[in-house]
């Protein structure tokens, strides 16, 4: 068992590098994103697959809990088979009591000690990446490579980012001071101490599409600031976060810490968990990813009960295409964004505003008429969908049957269908639930049709009178609906400035002219803030200073002489 | 008109010193707390008095507003005369629209530029300190010296502290980055920018007892992070904050900035302002000092409307006296705390727990029986009350008639009166509304009698079975009622540690063995956090990182190549 001081020495450079990257916003990745044997060990892929296969149909027994109160599981792969895994169920009061016990000694460590223990626990837990990729693929419907990256290296980098943010922020203040105040010729002296006190146990409410990536920032921001965390899984997507919690618990246990610092809350049809957990005395912070309706309700409940609540709710993401260097390059990028994981991403583009007069293309020197733009956009999507090598893996499967219903609702809206949705063959999985993008034609006079989140592979091309009109539609949509991403194509510097100012004022993050191998749906740890906290799409931002600072108090002690 | 760069150079050292003090928590004061001609100019005192006298009975015309919609004023000095001052009234929508206009250019400055302008504005505004002292005395009822310190140097230091906190926190992130991600043998490159975006216009709801000290932290934390602020005054206590707003506006105007960055909202019987202001579109943050009932309601409203709300609500402050070095020294300190401004302070001690077996005094080697403790405590209060030189100035006058009613309610609770309340003569003011401390005997079996805030000069001595019992009563009171200060007297190191751990766990700030010229009611800028944000007494702490970080977003822009 390594001492805390040893662990701090072992991980000091990593943590310092992470803090430096988080502050400078430059590229940084601690875990390689390629699911490669060269990085993760030649047998890692096969081992992970074997562990996944062995887990199917069995109780998940890798969590360090006392006797479970019951076992429950209801997961089915969007690729068409039941997982048959059951998970140990504990009541909210047991989970919170466990967390409070674990939190006591943990909150007395220094931020650096906590950070070093957490980095060590993450490094040990990275051994699960391949099994985690299968678990993620077969609960969320993501393609394998995306599942590997999103739940593995990208999520772990977000966790490390939260640790870095927590260390930097907690270092704001000295831990003691000799306070000497001059009073005329005399002085008065007090000796003072300052201690970090977490607001309380953290509850992180996971979502069904990014069960690890969206959960670990809140969990690690809480852990590094002295709290224990309880990860409440989505009932249909338990396996990925159960794996992460299990691996962290085992690492903490090996390191001599109470494994109940991280726990899993499993919802059942009889106890959906979220409200009961959040209502349990001792809970101080809540992190939530999910629908706006439930998120709004949760924010209210937390405000009434003195709980700090961080939310990422749904938004509507607009794109505006005014002019491009190369339309093919732009459309290839945009088509990929729309196809990626069948748009089951909070950052996926939905409404594409295009001037009715067409899009200027610099490379050809011509203005591409609107109808040609639409045709080429549809072709770009078709090309990706029909590409047998990358299409199925890019689109993946549809997590929830409700998304298929939503596509059907959109198809029967009565608006022109520019590209129809259809199933896509997933070679190994004949029963996969799939759907290619549905592209509809929107009309700004019938805004209500497209101005709410159509979660899933549903996009609208919406003609606008001009760039200015499109920008006004974008910013007013941001104000009404909230947003997680915006994208503007223009080669005109003054239009770019105007768009940046208007979208910044509305609280939206902005991207310009994406046409290479980076997509608007992506958000890079250490460099991109995920969520601005400034629109209806949520009050949290991964990972700004407020995301960690609001989780704890600095409590002072003053001693007279 | 100085350039921004000149101002940054002029105030760089002050801001750096302030940041250093804020981080190291050592003694720091930028403005001298002594109302001395040597510091503030030989004529400053007389000039301030003359300006005060000249203002009485007249419209307050020192605010840089457009034509007022109406004029209103209803202030009366607790020392027994009407002020007869009227203030310009503007509707909430006019104030918020003004603020939004002013905010646009302001939020585009760098944090250092904003900080330098604000320090310059504060320095220029310090010229009002003496008039401000009279204005504060004759609205709040504070004694003159306290009024000078609380609204002048101590408040301005809290404002400077908020500026320092804002600069440090906003420097977390680079303002641009060249993001280069390796992709195998190739790389992908994005150019990124990061900009500070305030959540929206700030509304600061002032209180009747500390109209400046409690308001400037939120106002300056908002200003330094790019927002405009509207100070909503208490209807009976407008003059002090009107003076501050007027001085800041004039300084901003001289410096070439829109004076509507800081505005005054004057409530009238027809428009109490708070709800209308907070409900106006464009408001992003609210700071509130006041009652728990209204504060709870405001927190809920803000949660429902996506507004970040910082509160300081009422608490109940306990003291535990187990053992002392010198009982006289301890009681002199405690008596002063109870008498200071007639306990009209959120940090004043209320419930004094004392072991029934008495208090051990080290210097004499004897245990002082409970009844003797009570008698000497009453004597210490009497000695101060009857001290003609310092008594009247220390106690001051009673801000609200409701406090006299409260004293009457407490007197008729039916519990033993250990010391009765009575008026105290304020030599220059025969009609002053005054009251000396009422001391009652509490009983832990009848906790409801003393376990709510008895705002004003009302204290309870509550016998407990032991130190442990007293500590348990303290911590459970903290959990039930919230707290702004706690004070423990013990000469036993292990008891001190036990108390520190238990009170920290409950979220309370702690003080031990105060017996010199520092009192538990005091909270020193740069060193003491005011409010822990961890109890029912409020969610804000002057001035921790969360107090500034939650006021703005960092919004990113990504540009493809």
Interface residues (C-beta under 8 A of the other chain):
Chain A: X22 X23 X24 X25 X26 X27 X168 X169 X172 X173 X174 X176 X177 X178 X179 X180 X181 X182 X183 X188 X190 X192 X194 X195 X197 X199 X296 X299 X300 X302 X303 X304 X306 X308 X309 X500 X504 X505 X507 X508 X509 X510 X511 X512 X513 X514 X515 X516 X517 X518 X524 X527 X528 X529 X532 X533 X534 X536 X539 X541 X544 X545 X546 X549 X550 X553 X554 X555 X556 X557 X558 X559 X560 X561
Chain B: X23 X24 X25 X26 X27 X168 X169 X172 X173 X174 X177 X178 X179 X180 X181 X182 X183 X188 X190 X192 X194 X195 X197 X199 X296 X299 X300 X302 X303 X304 X306 X308 X309 X500 X504 X505 X507 X508 X509 X510 X511 X512 X513 X514 X515 X516 X517 X518 X524 X527 X528 X529 X532 X533 X534 X536 X539 X541 X544 X545 X546 X549 X550 X553 X554 X555 X556 X557 X558 X559 X560 X561
